[in-house]
Amino acid sequence: TVPTKGIPNDEFVRVVRADPKRKGLLYAGTEKGVWVSFDDGDNWSKLQLNLPPVPIHDLAVKNDNLIAATHGRSFWLIDDLTPLHQINSELIGKETVLFKPMPSYRMAGSNKRDAKLEGENHPNGVMIHYFLKKADEQTVVRLDILESDGDTIRTFSNKAKDKADQLTVQAGGGRFVWDMRYPGYKTFPGMVFYGSPNLGPKAVPGIYKVRLTVNGQSQTQEFEILKDPRLTTTPADFQAQFDFLMKVRNKVTEANESILNIRKIKDDLGYLKKKMGDDPKNKEINEAIKKFEDELKTIENDIHQTKNSSVQDPLNYGIRLNNRLAHLMIEQAQGDFRPTKQGEAVRENVSKLIDNELGKLTMVIGTNLQKINQMAKEKGVLFVN
């Protein structure tokens, strides 16, 4: 017989299950939902969350998840019970708590469905649970994902400007799911790539860290990423794939940074042309500007297809070097395997072509910029890129 202090009399207890990972932790299924006790049943608290108020006929603890069999509402699952395993008297009164994440499997993918009659899949990533006693507009919260040596992989914050880096926080318990990915390649405004989602490489199986910082106060927990046990992929295979994808990502970033640089120079040249006007006395400098612009435009179009402004445009205009290389990011990451020989050959070939264009850009800038700066200075106009 288990005491049921705190559970209302009208919620008849049907089943009680003990958690094998922590002594004294019990779960009760009642006529109206689920309850939890941390002291062998002496006291109970509601664990309803988003579960409908229906009878629970059975409970089971499997791989640190709680499975509830309801009457007429199918099966429900609480992913990750490990925060409950870590709750103790030492945490009472703490302003902030970062729980140790459970070991997480690196999986190939997870289907996402919005149908109202279908369940939600297990999050495909590392589940990071935390608790904030208070959170308001002045609260600054940052979550850093770190390699085992402390190097930063990703940073998320409630004050981040980039949507991809934003962290939504509120008082009470919170959960953030890291998709195990490193940042993707650098982009630029108006960039359209075909068949190349900007997804960074997945972390290789191993030990990582998460650091939660709230108003300057930090705490850190380690966690482990596990490989899919059904795979024969070796640690060396995972690392080879990761290194390959990072090389691709970094080279695409170089290519895209050159586009940003070219467009910045073109904007400055446009400003200078406006200053010069159509005065015949400025013919020489205007011709130099036109020559510089044409050379920049040629390199820009060799690196990136500037005609593509919508996702359908590449069907008409094709893709250029940065998009060709970026496609390897998705093509060589479709499974957990070493990069193929063909993939490495493409990477080397396209990377050399990009390097050639970057070399041309350096030469073109070096040849024209100083000359135009000097001519502009003689005209009494300051032009420095």
N, C-alpha and C positions, 0 to 999 in steps of 0.2 A: 504494500500500500504506500502510495506516494502522497504527501501532503499537498493540498492545492490552495494554500492561502493566497488570496488575491484574485483568484478566478471566480467570477460571479456564479451563483448557484444555477442560473438559467443556462449556463454554458457547460452542459454535462461533458465531462472528460471521457473521451472514447479511447485514446491511445497516448502513451507516454514512451518516448525513446531517449536513451542516454547518448551523448556524444562521446565516441571512443577517444577523441583527441584531448578532452579536458574533463578531469574529474569534477563531478557536481553539476555539470552542464546538462540540463534536460530540456526536451521539447514536448509540448503537449498538444494533441489535436482535440478540439472540442466541437460542440454543435455549431459554433459560429466562427471558428478560425484557429489560429495557432498562437501558443504562448511559449515563453522561455523562462527558465529558472537557472540561476547561477549558483544556487546553494542547496542542491539535492531536493528541490521542491518546497523548501520552507517559504520561499517568496517567488511570485510569478509576475511577469510583465508581458504585455501584449506584443506579439511579433506579427502583426497583421499585414503591414506594408500595403501593397496593392492587391492583396488576396481578397476575393469576394467573401462576404460573411456567410459562408456555407459550411455544412458539416464536414469535418475532416475524419475520414474513416481509417486512414493509416498514414504513418510517417516512416521515412527511412533516411539514414545518413549514408551517403555514397560519395567517396572522393571529396570530402569536405563540402558537399552540397546537401541541402535538405530537400527531400522530395515529399510532397504532400498529395495524397489521393483524396479528392473531394467527392462529394455526392452530387453528380450531375454537372460538374464544371471541369472535368478531366483532371490531368496531373499538373501540378504547379511545382516550380523549382526555385529555391533560393541559391543563386550562384555564390559560392565562397563564404563559408562560415568562419574563416580564420579570424576576422575581427572579434567575433564572440569568444574565440579561444583566448584572445589576448587581453580581454577586459578583466581588470583586477582592481583591488582597493587602491593601488598606487596611482591609478589614472583618475580617480575621483578628485575633482577640483582643478584639474589641469585645464589651461586655456586652449591648448592645442595638442592633438595626438595624431601621430602618423603611424599607422599600423603596418606591420611587416607584410608585404604582398605574398600571396601563395605562389608556389612554383607554377609557371605558365607554359603551356605547350605552344611552340611555334608551328602554326598550321598553315596550309596552303591558302585557305580562304574561308569565308563564312557568308552564306546567302543572307541577304537582307530583304525582308518582306514587310509590306505595309498592310497586308490584308487583315481585316479586323477579326477574322475567324481563324487565324493562324498564330501560333506562338512565336516568341522572339528567341532567336538563337543565342547561344552563349557568346558573350563578347569575344571577338577575335583579337586578343591582346592581353596586356598585363593589367589586372584590376588593382588600382591603388586606392585604398580606403583611408580617410582621414576624418578628424573631428575638429570643428571650430566652435568654441563656446560663444564667441561673438563675431559678427561680421557686418560691417556697414560700408558706406561709400569711402571712408577713410582707410579701411583695412587694405593692406597691400599683401597679396598672397602670390608666392612664386613656387612653382614645382619644377625642379631640375631632374632630368634623367641623365645618369652618369655612367660611364664605363667603370670597371672595377678599380682602375687607377685614379679615378676622380675627374677624368676629362669629360666635359659636357657634351651630351648628344643632342638633347632638345631642352628648351626652356618654355614653360607655359606660365601665364600670369593673368590675373584678373584685370591688369592694367595694360596688357599688350595691345598694340594698335592693329597688328596683323590678325585677321580672323582665325587663321590656322593655329595661332599661338595663344588664343584666348582661353582663359580658365574661368568657368562660372562657379562662384562660391556663394554660400549662404550659411547662416548659423546652423549648427547641428552636424549630422553625419553627411559626408560627401564621398563620391566615388568618381575617379577619373580613369579612363581606359587608354593606356598608351598602346598604339598599334604596332609597337616594336620596330618602327621605321626611323631611320636617320632622315635628316632634311633632304628634300629633293634639290634639283638644280635651280640656280637663280633664274628668274624670269624678267620680262620687261613689259611695260604697258602695251596692250594690243597684240601680244604674242599669240599666235594660233599654231598649234602643233597637231599633226594628224596621227592618230593611233599611238599616242605617246603620253599617257597620264603622268603627271609629275609626282611619282611615288619614289621616295628614297629607298635605299637598300634596307632589308630587314636585318636586325641584329642577329649575330650568330648565337647559337646556344651557349650559355655560360652564365657567369655571375655579373650582376649589374647593381646599381644603387639608385635610390630615389631620395631627393632632399626636398623637404617642405620648409619654406621660409615664410613666416607670418610676422609682418612689421619688424623685420630684422632678426627675428629669433628663428634659428634653424634646428632641424632634427633630421637624421638620415637613417634609412633602412636598406638592407641588402635584399635582393631577390634573385631568383634563378629562372632563366629561360631554358626550357627543355626541348629537345628535338622530338618530333613525332616518332613514337617507339616502333611504328611499322616500317620506318625507313632504314635503309642500309647506309645512308649518307654518313661519311666520316667527318670528324672535326676539320680535317684538311680540306675536304670538299666544300664545307660551309664557308671556310675562310677564303678559299679560292674564288668562290662566287661573290662573296662580299667585296673582296679586293677589286675584282673585275668591275662590279657595278659602281664602286666608288671612283674608279678611274674614268668611267663613262660619265658619271655625274659631274665630276670636276672639270672635264674637258667641255661638256655642254655649257657649264657655268662660264668658262673662259670665253666660249663663243658668244654667249648671250651678253656678257659684260662688254665685249667689243661692240655689239650693236648699241648698247647704252652709250658707250663712249662716242661712237660715230654720230649718233643722234644729238648728243650734247654739242659736239663740234658744229654740226649742221645748224643747230639753233643759234649758236654764237655767230656763225657766218651770215645767217639771215639777219641778225641784228646789225652786223657790220655793213652788209649791203644796203640796208635801210639808211644807215648813217651816210654812206657814200652817195646814194641817190644816182641820178642819171647824168650828173655833171661830167662833160667830156674830159675834164681834167683828172677824173678818177677812173678813166678807162683802163689803165694798166692794172690797178688793184682789183677792179671788178672782174677783169679777165682772169686774174690769178685766183680769185674767189671761185669763179665758175669752174675753172680747171680742178681745183681742190674738191669742190662739191661733186663733180662728175667721177673723180677717182674714188671718193668715199662711197658714192652710190653703187659703183661697180662691185666693190668689196662687200658692201652691205648685202647686196642681192646674191652674191656668191655664197655668203654664210647663211642668210635667212631669206625665205620667200616672202617678200614684202607685199605681194599682191593678195596674200591670204588674210582676210579679215573676218571670216566666219568658218565654222567647222566643215562646211561643204566646199569651200574654195579650193582646197588641195586637190579635189577631184579634177579641177580644170587647170590649175597652175603647177601642180606637183610640189615636192618638198625639196629643201636644200640641206646643206651639210649639218646644221645644228639639229634639225628634225630627224635626219637619217641616223645620226648617232644616238639621239635621245630614244629612238625606238628600241634600242638594245636594252634600255632600262626595264622595259616591260617584257620584251621577248626572251631575255636571258634570266628572268626572275619568275617564270611561270611554274617552276618547281624547285625542289631543293637538290640541285646538282651542280657540278663544276661547269664553268663556261665551256661551250663547245668550241672545237677548233675553228669552225666557220665563224662563230661569234667573235672570237679573238682576232681572226683575220679581218673581219669588217671593222672592228674597233681600231685596229692599227691603221688600216687604210684611210678611214674617214678622219681619224685623229691627225694623220699626217697632212691631209688636205686642209683641215682647219688650221693647223700650225702654219701652213704655207700662206693662208689668207691673213693670219695674224701677223706674220712677218711682213707681208705686203703693207698691212695697215701701219705698222710701226715705221716703215720706210716712207710711206706717203705722208704721214704726219710729220716726220722729221724733215722731209724735203720742203713741205709747204708752210707749216705753221710758223716757223721762225721768219721766213721770208715775208709772209703776210703781216705778221706782227710788226716787223720793221717798217713795211710800207704804211701800215695804219698809224704807226707812231709819227712818221714823217707828215702824215695828214692831220696830226693832232688828235687822233682817236685812240683810246686805250682798248686793245683787243688782246686778252690773254686767256687761253683755254685752260 
